[in-house]
């Protein structure tokens, strides 16, 4: 397969198919022809990201040839946006695709959490409250970006998208003949005009099931805005009002009967469905443009997840014995930063979490490599007290802050004092799909910790202590590497391997207990830099055999097939794979536990996400934040992107520690989609393995076979944990209550005759105060269910734009089974400043010649006052949006006491227009536009605003860059300009 082609497999595990849909279908189109929230979101993100990349390229003088339309894919956008990659370079869109997935899964979640909220869907003519949800959400997104908390920003943005998109499906905006977005929905300082009153009739009965003409003519003539009423349980609605429509909407049975929704082509106004969907795409792009103007192009692309590389994430013990480890972390991190800076392999983010005892953190999350370096330089080894440290608490912070599917490296030489967080860490690993590798120094050979002369345990990790780390690494698809402190520099090469771009797992297996066994794995032509990692005792032996029958044993450190090094319990083999495509074999001889992992670099990869069906009017599927149920049926939806030549031939659930495999039956759905169905998935621990063929390799007469394997394990459970959260946002200084239900299941169905007591543990990554029951009991006659409530209290000083991840675990009395629910709650302060900065032109001077050939010899100047009002948060930044001139700013005080930013823009007459972008500290965006006068208009210089009183003044200058409102002009210069 040529390296120029990229294939991403988005694998979604579905555990039932039920429920009715009466909004834009969240994820999947049941009729095959309707447009879903997922598609609308993806189109908007891809198109707006492409537009931003186009503008960046033009400004840098680079070509940008991508056609921006609804046919865009993540791979095409990423390749076009790459300033370093050529058409033949290795490009992986998996991070970009994962980020888009986070947004559309969050979008779909609204139909679960806010099912009965009219405002979240613009039902019941709730236009004002619907807009409040949009504008407060957008404000929270901007604050998350300011904190470089892009994961939270994407999650919040997805929910905002849902409400905005539903407006076009649930209102009569399309029927009114509107061809563009309703911009006032994202501008809280504008009035919502022409709203139908509460007592204004809006609809008449549909006739014979035909609702095409049920909106009242007088409503349409007055261009009044309405939306359908909706209720799952009651038919009550105001007299004469339109209903949403559909079988689940009880109000549509009451006169006027019928509905006006455009959720799908089969809806009451289904003939307008695609127009509504197209407008929803345009509106989503308009919202993204507002965010772009507020945060800047670079931060916008980070919010969209436009990256080919993963984050560099380090969690490190900083107690007294870790000085050598800290020095090595500094060395390897600095080497990665210096070698990859400015390349497509430069880490997308940098995360550092120190821990010891009694503390852990703070979390350092930044996109600035120099900030990361400075914080690593501050690390020092000291203290520690007793031997165990708060390792899992530090890891918890990293797992919730890092982008999904990150590689996290943990350095320690001590056991975990917080082993009670094991279930929480496992849940976060399974949810985030992040891979965790532990680098453990000075692990003891015995199961018990040695004691010194005074009877005090020496600082070291026993085999029993190390098993916890091994188990967590295995759950994530990572490794537990055990080395001496002297050998640690040789082991950290795995960090360079894992954080390179486009790293894929071809094969991975764990055997515990160990046994001699043969393993096979295919190498396809798209793979580069193949590496095999084997962990196990020193007596372990192996033999590697190529497709041509050439063999190399573990006694040969450099042979015909690979060169390898051994450090601690790790053997690292670098394969010589030139012209070595085909089936390879690895023979491992050991009766002790061992693991084998085969990786390479390739564009071919896949993402999987557990989802579950949701019943009700806004049904379909949503992201599953827990484990699938043992014995139930399962399906996997595979969406193939980036190539027309790939055929998926097999998808299997594989027990990575044993022989169990569950094969699925594939059904082609068209457009690169496949539905894979499994029956009666047994209890166990599985990984997803995908096999297929690619016929694009022109040098081969037969299709090129490939295999990829997911790193993260899927573990089934007979316990069901569900939450009934009715909110996902909380203000600083307030509390949120989250009810939950625990049930016992048999073959994937709640056992209503079961009983039992379950241990409940509720943990959050911010250490916020919370209350929850220690146990819940299922009693006779309860229907096999038990209920409880977790109450989480957010401190008053919590920053708006942050979030808190809450994990609720339920474990059976025998401690043999556990399941969990995971909830992400955003912290958002109430927005008090909704007004955009206002621009007033002060003057224009200079006259430009009408002849373009003379423009370079003349200059013009534009002066304006920008203010955010008396009660505003103040101007935060000013950017030249259009124009190629110099911008100066100064501070002054207006006649009413308000703060004024005086902007002075000067440019050559070859650039006769300017548009300034002004952002206040709340993220509201205003514009200021100026145009040079030419010889055709020779009137006196224009003055339209009165002078203002200047403060002690400084200014800054820019040629298109963002300006802060710090001041640096001499006061006399400002006065002379104002009185010109």
N, C-alpha and C positions, 0 to 999 in steps of 0.2 A: 504493500500500500504506500503510495507516495507520501512524503512528509507534508506535502502542501495541503493534504486533505485532513480535516479534523472531524472526528465523530464523537458525539457525546450521547450516552445512553442515559436518559432520565428514567429511573426505575421507581415506580410507585407501588408499594405493597398495599393492596386493598382487602379488607376483611369482611365486607358484605356489600350488597348492592340493593339499597332500598331507599325509600323516601321520595317525596314529591318536590318539585322545584318550581318556585314562582318568583324568581328574580333572575337576572343574568345567571345562568348556571355557573356555580363557583369554579369548578375545575374541568369537568368533562361534559361534552355535549351528547346527550342520550339520542338525539335524532340525527346526529352527524352533520347537521347543516347550520346549527345555531352557533353564535359567538359567545364564548364564556368570559367570566371575569379574568380567568387565567390568560386567555388570548389577548383580551383588551389591555391588560397590564403589561404583558410581554411586548406587544406592539408599541405601546407608548414609550416604554423604557428603551427599547432598541432604537426607535426613531429619534427620540430626544438625545440619547447618548451619541448617536451618529452625527446629529446636528452639531453638538458641542465639539466633537472631534474634528468635524469639518471646519468649524470656525477657528479652532486651535491651529489646524494645519495651514489654513489660509494666512493667519497672522504670522506663522513661522516661515511662510514662503514655500510650503510643501504642497505637493499634489494630493488631491483627495477625490478619488474617482467612484466612490460607492454611490449607487442609486438608493435614495432614502424613500422606502415605501413599506407596505405591510408584509413584503416577502422577506424582510431581513431576518437573519439568524444571528445568534450570539457569536458564533464562530466568524461570520463575515464581518460583523461590526468590530469585534476584537482585532481581527487581522488588519482592517482598514485603519483602526485607531492606533496601531502599533507603529511608532516612528522608527523602530530599530529592526523590526522583522521584515523579511522579504517574502515573496510569494511561495518560496520553498522552505522557509524556516519552520521550526517546530513550534506550533501555537496550540496551547490548551485553553479552551474556553470554560473549563469546569468550574472555576471560581466565579466567573461572570454568570454562568448558568445557575449555580447554586444561589447566588445573591438574588437573581430574578425570582427563583423558586421561593426564597424566603418571603419575598413581597407578595407573590400570589397565594402562597399558603396562608399568610397572615390575612390577606383579603378574604379568603374563603372562611376563615375563622369567625368573621363577623356574623355569618349566617348561623353560627352555633351559639356564640356568647350573647349576641344581641338579636336573637331571633324575633323577640316580641317588642323590640324597640322601634316605634314608627319613625323616629328621627334618624336612626342609622340607615334607613332605607327610603327616606323621603315619602313614606306613606302618610295618609291622613292629613295631607296639606301642611305638614310640619316643616315648612321651608326655613323659618328663622332658626329653629333648633338644629335642623340638619346642617345649615351653614355654620353654626357655632361648633359643631363636631368637626367639620372640615378645617376651619381656621385655627381652632385650638390644637388640632392634631398637627397641622403644618408648622405651627409655632414650636411644638415639641420636637418635630423632626429637625428644624433649624438649630435648636439648642443641643440636640444630640450630636449634630455635625460639629458644632463649636467645641464640644468636648471630645471630638474624634471617636465618638461612640457610634460608629456606623452600623453595627449590628442592630442596636436598638432603633436607630433611625429608619432602617429598612422595615423593621417589623411594624413600627408606627405608621409609616408611609403606606404600607399595604392595606391597613385598615382604613386610612383616609381615602385611598383609591376606591374602596368598595362603596362607601357612602356617596362619593362624587359620581361614580359610574351609575349607580342605581337611579339617580335623579333623571337621567335621560331615558331610562326604561319605565319609570313609574309616574312621571309627570306627562303633561300634554305639550311639552316644549317642542317636540318633533311635529306633532299635529298642527301646531301654530305656524309651521313653515320655517322655523328657525334653521339656519344652515351653519351656525357657529356656536361655540360654547356660551353658556350663561356665565360670563366672567365675574359677575357680582358674587357668585358662590365662593370665590376665593379672595374676595375683597370685603372685609367686614366693615369698612368705613363707608360703603355704598349702600343705599337703600334698596330693598327688594320691592320693586314697584309692580303694579298690576296683578296683585294676588287676589284670587277669588275670596270673598268674605265668607265667614262661617255660615251665614244664612243664604248665600248665593247658590242656587241650583246649578249644577254643572253637567249632569248627564240625563239621558232618557233611556228607556229600556232597549236592550238589544232585541232584534227581531229574528226569531228562528235560529238563534245561536250566532247570528251575524252582528258583530259589534263595530263594524267599520265606520258607522255614522251615528254613534251614540252620544258624542259630545254635543251639547246644546249649541245651536247656531249663534245665539246671542253671546255666549261665552267666547266663541271664536271671533266674532265680529269685534268685541271689546278687547280681544287679545289678553284675556285673563288667564292666569296660571293656576292650575289645579293638579292634584295627584289623587290616585285611587285610595280608598279606605280599605283596610285589610284587618281581618281578625280570624284566628284559628278556631275560636270558641263561641263567639257571639255574632249575631247578624246585625247588631245595632250600628247605626251610622246616622249622621245628620240627614234630614229630609232632602231628597233631590241630589245627593252627592254621588259621584262616580265611585265604583269599587275597583280594587286591584284586579280581581277576576281569577278564575281557576278553580279547580275542584276543592282545594283546601280552604279557600277564602269564603267564610260563612256570610260575609256582608254582600257578596255578589248574588245571593239568593233573595235578597230583599230589594224591592224597587228603589231606584231603577236597577234592574238586574243586568248582569254582565260585568265587563271590566274594560280597562284601558291599558293594561300592562303590555310591554313589548319585550318580555324576558326571553322569549324564544320565538321561532317562526310559528309555533302552535299556540301562542298566547292570543288573548282577545284582540289585540292590535298587532298581531304577529307579522303582518305585511310590512310594518315599519320597523321591524326588529333590527335589520342590518343598518338602517339609517341611525337608529338610536345607538347601536354599537359603535358606529363610525364617529358619532359625536362624542361618545364616551372616551374614545381614544384621543380625540382632539382636546377634550377637556382635561384629560390626564396629562397630556403633553403641556398644556397651558400651566397646569399646577407645577409640573416639573421645571418649567421655565422660570416660574416665580422663585422656586427653591434655588435654582441655578444662580439667579441674579443676587440672591441673598448670601450664598455661601461661596461663590466663585467657581470657575470651571474645574480647577484641580480637585477641590473638595467634592464637587458634584460627581465627578467620575469615580471618586473613592466611595461615595454613597451608593452609586450604582454597582459597585463591586468590579469595576473594569480593571482586572489584573490577571496576569498570567502566572503569578507566583503566590505562594502561601505566606503566611505571617511567620516571623521568627519569634518563637515563644519559649521563654526560659522560666522555669520555676526552680528556685535554688535555696538550699539550706545555708544560713549565714552564721551558724554557731562556730565556736572556737576552733574546731578541728577541720574546718572547710576552707582554709586559706589556699591550699593547693587547687582545690576544685574551683574556687572563685577565679583564681588566676587563669585556669584553663578555659573557663566560660568567657572571660574577657578576651583571651587570645583567639578562640574559634569564632566568637561573635564579631570581633573587629575584622578578622580575615574575611568572613562572609560579606560584611558590609562594604569593605574596601574593594573587594574583587567584583561585586555585583552592582555597585552603585551606578546608576545610569543605564543598566542593561535590562532586558526583559525578565531576568531572574532576580532583580532587586526585590527584597521582601515587600509585600504589600502593607505590612504593619509590623510593629515591634512591641512585644509584650514581655514585661519583666515582673515577676512576683517573688520577693524574698520571703522566707519564713524561718522561724526558730521557735522558741518557747520562752515567754508566754505569748508572743505576738506573731502576726503574719501580715504581709502587705507592707506598704500600700501597693496597689496595682498600678503599674506604669504602662499606659497604652498610648502609643504615639505612631505617627507616620514619619517622624523626623529621626533619621538615623543618628544624628549628632546628639539629640536629646537622649536617645537610648544609650549611646556610648557614655554620656555624662553620668547617667544613673548607674550603669554598671561600674564605672570608676568609683562611685561612692560606696559600693559594697565593701564591707569589711567583716572579717570573721571574729566574733567575740561572743562571750556569754554562752548560754545553753542550759545551765543548771543541771537538771536530771537529763537522762539520755534521750528519751523519746521527744520528737519535735512535731510541730503542727503542719506536717507535710500535706495532708489531704485538704486542709483548710486553704492553703495556698493554691493547690491544684484546682479546687472548686472555683476560686476567683478567676483563674486562667480559662477554665472550660466555659464559663458563662460570658467572658469578655471576648474570647477569640472568635474569629469567623468560623462558620461551620466547616468541617472537614480539615481543620488545622492540624499541624504536627506540633506536639507539645513535649518538651524535654525537661525531665525532673532530675535534679542532682541532689543526692543526700548520702550520708553515711550513718543514718540513725533510723530506728523504727518509727512508725507513725503513732503519735500520742492520741490522735483523733481518729482511730480506726472505726469508731462508731459511724463515721461518714462514708463508709464503704458503699452502702446502698445508694446514697446520694450521688457519689462520684460515678458509680456504674450507670445510674439513670442519666446523668449529664453526658457521659460518653456515648450511650446509645442514642440520645436525642441529638447531640451535636455532630456525631460521626467523626469526632476528632480522634486522632491517633496519639497515644501517650507512650513514650519510651522513658524508662527509668535508667539512669546511670548510677549504679550503686557501688560505692567504693568500700573496700575492706569488709566484704561479707564473710562471716565466719563459716567454717566447714560444718560445724556442729549445729544442732537444732536449738541449743541453749547458749545464752550469752555468757562469756567467760567473766570471771571476777578477778579483781586485782588483789594485791597483798592485804589491803584493808577490808576485803570482802565486798567492795563496791564494784558493780559491773563496769567493765571497760566499754568505751564508746565504739560499738560495732553493731552490725545488723546480723542477727542469727538467721538460720535457715527458715525458722518459723515466721520471723518478722518479714523476711524477704518474700515469703509466699504471697502475702497480701499484695505487694507490688507486682509480682508475676501475674497474679490473677487479674489485676486491673489492666496491665499491659495486654494480656491475652484478650480481654473483652474488647479492647479498642483496636486490636490488630497491630499493636506496638510490641516492644520487646523490653525485657529486664536484663540489662547488660551489667555483669558483675565483674569489676576489675579492681586492681590495686590503685592507690593514688598515683604511684609512679607510672602506671600504664594508661592512665586516663587520657592523655593526649592522643594515644593511638586509637582509642575507642570513639572519640568525638568526630571522627570522619563520617559517622552515620548522620550527623546533623547536616553536613554539606550534602550528602546523598539525598536525604529526605526533603530538604527545603529547595532543591533544584526544581525547575519548572517541569510540568507535565509528567510527574512521577506516577506510575501506575503499579498496582499489584497484580501479578500474573498468577501467582500460586502462593498459598500459605497453609501450613498445617502445624498442629501441636499434638504431640503424643505424650500423655501422662496417665498411666505409666508408659515408659518407653518400650519399644519392641523393634527388632530389625524389620525394615520395610522398604519396598521400592515405590517411588513416586515418579509420575511423569508430568511434564508441562510443555505446552507448545510455545515456540518462539516465532512470531510473525515478522514480516519485513518492515513494519512500522516501528519496531522496537529498537531503541538505542541504549547504550550504556547499561547493559544487563548486569545486575548484582544479585548474589545469593547470600543470605544471612542464615547462619546455623548457630543456635545456642544449645549448649549441653555440657556435660562433664568432659574433662580432658581426655578420657579414654575413648570418646566417641570417634568412630571412623566413618568415612563416606567414600563413595565412588560416583563420579559424574560421567555420563556417557552422552555423546552428541548424536544427532540424527544420522550421521554417517558411520556410527559404530566406534568412534575413537573414544577411549576412556582415560580418565585421570583420577588417581586415588588421593586420599588425604595425606599421604606421605610425600606428595609432590607439591611443594609450595608454589612452584611455577612450572606449568606444563603446557601441553598443546591446546587445552581448552580454557584455562583460567589461571590467574595468579591470585593467591589468597594469603591473608595474614590472620594470625590468631592473637587475640588479646583477651585475657580473662576467660569468660565462658563463651565468647563470640568469635566465630570464624566468618570472615568477609571474603567472598569470592567475586572477583571481577571477571566476567566472561568475555572471551574473544568470540564474538558472534558474527563476524563477517561471513556472509554466505552460509550461515548455520541455521537457517529457518527450518522448522520442522519440530518433531517431537524429541524432547530431551528426557533423560532419566537420571534420577538421583537415588542412590542406594544409601540408606543410613543404617549403621550397625551400632545399636546401643540399647541396653535394657533400662537405662535411666531416662528421666523426662528430657525431651528435646523439642525444638521448634525449627521449622524451615520456612523461609520467606524469600520469594523470588520477585524482584522489581525491575523496572526499566523505565525509560522515558519514551512516551508515545502520546499522540493526540487522541488515541482511542481510549475512552474511559466511560464510566457510568456512575450515576448518582442514584441512590435509592432512598425513599422516604416511606415510612409507615403512615397510612391514612386509614380513616374509618368512615363508614357511612353515617349520615345524620338524617333522621326523619324530620318531617315537618315541611312547612311551606317553602322554606329556603334551604332545601335539603342538599343532596349530592354528597360530596366527601370533604373531609378536612384532615389536617395533619394530626396524626395519632401521637399523643405524648405519653406513651406507656407501652407495655409489652403485648404482643398478640396472644390470644387465648388458646391454650392447648386443646387439640382435638378438633378445632374449628376448621372451616374451609378458608382458603386464601386465594387471592388473585394478584398477579403482578402486571401492571401496565408498563410497557416499555415504549418510550418515544425516541426514535432515532433521528438525530439532526446532523447536518454537515456533510452527508454523502448519500448518493442514490445507489451506491454499489455494495452496501453492507446488508447482509441478510443474517438475522438472528436465528440460530438453529436450535439452541438449547438454553434454558434457564433452569437452574437447579438450586434447591436449598441443600447445602452440604454441611454435615456435622464435621467440623474441622478437627475433632479429636477422635473420630471413629469412622466406621464404614457406612453410616446411615446417609442416604441421599434421597431426597424427595423430588422427583422429576415433575415438571409442569407441562401441560399441553398448551401449545402456542396457537393463537388465532390471529391472523393478520387483519388489522382494522383499516389499513390504508394510510397513506401519508406518513409512512415510517413508523406506525404505531402497531404494537402487538399486545394482545391480552394473554397472559399466562395464568392458567388456572391450576390450583393445587387442591386436593381433597384430603380432609382429615390430617392436618399437619400434626405430627406427634409431639409430645413433650420433648424438649431438648434445646440444644444451643446450635444455631446454624449461621452460615454465611451465604450470601448470594453469589453464585458463580454464573457467568454469562459466556457462552460460546457462539461463534458465528463465522461467517466467511465474507471476505472482501474480494471482489473481482476486479478492482481497479489497478492491481499490480500488473502493469503491462508486460513485464519481463517474464511473467509466469503463464503457462498454458492452462493451469488449473487455479481455482480461487484460493486465496491465502487464508488459512484457518487462524483464528485468534481466540484467546481466552483472557478474561479479566475476572478478578475476584474482589468483592468488597472487603474492606478491612474490618469494619465494625460487626460484631456479632448480633444476631437476633435471637433472643431467648424467649421461649413461650412461658406462659404462666396460667394457672387455674384460678387466679385471683383477679378480679376486675376492680379497678379504682377509677372513678369518674368524678369530675368536678362540675359544679353548677354555678360557676362565676358569672355574675351579671355585669361585670365591669373589668376593664383591663388597665385603668388609669387611676392614680391616686395623687392627691395634693400633698405637699410636704406638711408634716404636722398632723396628719389624719390617719385613719385606719380603714382597712378593707377586710371584709369577711368573705371567706370562700367556703361554701358548703361542699362536702364530698360524700360519696357513697362507696362502700366496700361490699363486694358480693363474691360468692363462691360459684364457679362455673363447672359444668361438665360438658365436654365436647363442644366448647365454645358458646354454651347457652347457660344463663343464670339458673342455678339449681335452687328453686324456690322452697325446697324442703330442707336445705342445709342449715347447719348452725355452727357456731364456733366463735372464738375470740381472736382478734387480730391486734398485734402491736402496731401502733401508729407512730411514725416519726415525721416531723415537719421541719425542714431546714431551708434557710435562704442564704444566698451568697453574700449579702450585705451585713449580716449579723444584726438585722433589725429585730426589734422585740416582737415576739409572736406567742400566741397561746393556741393549744390544740389538745385534744384528748390523748392520753397515753395508750389507750386501747379502745376498740369498739367491738361490740358483740352482736352477732347475728342470732336472734332468738326465734323460737318456734312461732309461726304465724306472721313473721316479718317479711315473708316473700323472698327469703334468702338474701336480704340486704341489711346493712347497718349504715347509719348516717353519722356524720360529725361535721364540725366547722373549725377552720383555721382562721384566726384573726391576726392580721399583720399590721403593725404600727410603724409608719414612716416618720423618722425624726424631722423636726422643723427645719433643720439646716441641710436636708437632702437637696442636692442640686437638681433643678428641672432639666430634663433631658437624659437623666440616668434611668436605670431600670433595676428591678430586683427579680431574681429567678427563685421561685418557691417550688420545692419538691416535697410531695406528700407520699410517703411510703406506707404500705400495709404488708405485714409479714405474718404468716400463719403460726399457730402455737408450737408446731414442731420445728420452726425455723428452717423449713425445707423449701419454702416457696415465698416469693415476694413480687409485688408489682408496684407501680407508682403512677402518679400523674404529675405533670410538670407545667407550671403556669408562669408566664412572663408578665410582670406588671410594670408599666412605665410610670415614672414620677414626673408630673407636669403641674407647675404652679399656674394659678389662674391668670389668664392674660388680661391685663388692664390697659395696655396701649394697643389699640387696633388701627390707629391712624397712620397712614403712610407719610413720609417726609414730603413737605410742600416746597415747591420751587417758585421763586419770584425773580424775574429778570430785572437786573439793575441797569445795565447798559450794554451796548454794542459799539465798538469803535473800529475804525479802519474800513476802507473801501477797496474791495477786490476788483481787479480788472475783469472785464467780460471775456477777454481772450485767454484761453487756457495756456497758451504759450508764454504768457507774462505772469502766471500765478506765483512762480517761485520767488519773485522779487518783492512780493507784498505780504503783509501780515494783517491779521484781524484779531480782535479780542472780545471775549464774552464774559460778563460779570453777572453773578446771580446770588441771591440769598436763599439758603436752604434751612428750613426749621422743622422741628418735630413738635412744636407747640409747647405751651406752658406745662402741660401734664404728661408730655411724651417722655420716652426713655432716653432720648438724645440720639443725634447722628453718630453712627458707629464707623461707617466707612463710605467712601465715594470712589466710584470706578468710572473710567472713560469707557463707555459702551461702544460708541461710534465716534471716530475721529482720530487724527494723528497729530496731536499737539501736546502742549505742556499745561498741566493743571496745578494750580496753587490753591491752598485753602488757608483760611484764617478764622479766628473765633471772634464773635462780637455779641452784643446784647441788643435785642429788639426793643421797640417802644413799649411793648407790654411786659417787658422783663424776661421774655423767652430767649433761650440760647439760639444764636444764629451762626451758621457756618457760611462764610463768604467764599465763594469759589471764583477764581479767575482763570479762564482758559484762553490760551493764545495759540495760534496755529498759522501755518502758511496758507495763503489763499488757494493752494492746491488741495486743501482739505477744508471745505467750506461749511460742513455740518458737524455738529457735536451732539451726542446724547450721553448724559451723565446718569449713572446708576447710584442712587443714594439709599443706604440701608440703615435703619435705626437699630437700637440695641435689642429690640424685640424681634427683629427680622423682617419688619414691614419694609417693602421696597417702593421707592418713589423714583420718578424720572425727571430730568431737566434737559430741555432741548433748546439748542441755539443754532442760528444760521447767519452766515456772513452776509453783509450788504454788498451789492455789486454796483458798478458804475451806472447800471440801469435805474437804481434807486439812490439818489444822491442827497437824500434828506439829512438833516443834522443827526448826530449820534443819538440813539434811542436811550431814554431813561424812564423806567416804568416803576421803580420802587424807591421809596425814600431812603436816605442814608440811615445807618444804624450806628449806635454807640459801640466803639470797639473796646474790647477788653485787652489785658496784657496778652500780646499776640505772638504766635509762632505759626508757620505754615510748612506744608510739605509739597513737593512737586512730583508729578508722575507723567509718564508717556504711556498711559493705558493700564497701569498697575493700580491695585487697590490703595487708597489713601486712608490713613487713620486721621482723626481730627485733632491731632497734636499740632502745635503752632510754631512757625519759625520765620515769618516775615517781620521785618522792622515795622513798628507801628506807624511810622511816618509814611511808609509806602502804601499801607492800607488806606490811610486817611486821604492821601492824594488820589488814589484810585476811586474811592467812594465819592469824592467831590469833583471828579473829572467832568 
